[in-house]
Amino acid sequence: MTTYGLIGYPLGHSFSRKFFTEKFEKEGTDAQYLNFEIPSIEEFPNIIKNSSTLRGLNVTIPYKQQVMQHLDEISKEAKAIGAVNVVKVSKEGLIGYNSDVIGFVNSIRPLLKPHHKKALILGTGGASKAIHYGLEEKLGMETLFVSRTARQGMITDEEVTTEVLKEYEVIVNCSPAGMLPHVDECPALPYEDMNERHLLYDLVYNPLETLFMKKGATMGACVKNGLEMLHLQALESWRIWND
């Protein structure tokens, strides 16, 4: 039986195992998908060494960047993004890819309007790197990172003003704010200044409608969660493993 899996910590919220287990059962694929919940990336080599049937891994927080030092090769796109979320285990060694960017771009593209020229990216973790790459390199948009703390080249939550929202009409939440069980949390933004010209995309998918989305929708904004992105990036992972 072929083995695939997910590395990260913690993995209680993971979507991947359920998705692939159902996919294997439905298609009659002789494979299993396991969660490898490791408290340190230093345990990653043991996963590879102890499973002779392993053919591919997904990578989630907090290891999308840390795993790169353990790989033999990294795709050009993943290298440019600076994060890996797919590892192919082959005779040539361990090869890293990023399927987040494809999942995100194909999910948000149908919602974009001609006036959507600039986007705010909330959060600075591994997922935000793929979002930044997708928006700028694939969709030709100008982006600006929003961080909770002051950093060079970024603005803080408090600096997202009415004027900023007039200019940046796409907002992508890459932070865990609002994720179960913290459903009463959301990024600190002036939602009252949003309108029907705004598009709010939340990478969080549990719950399906976050407070970030609810507040935006109340003001007439178009909103979407990250569930479709997850499905699309998972299918891209499968293609990579079996290409």
Disulfide bonds with the S-S distance in Angstrom:
none
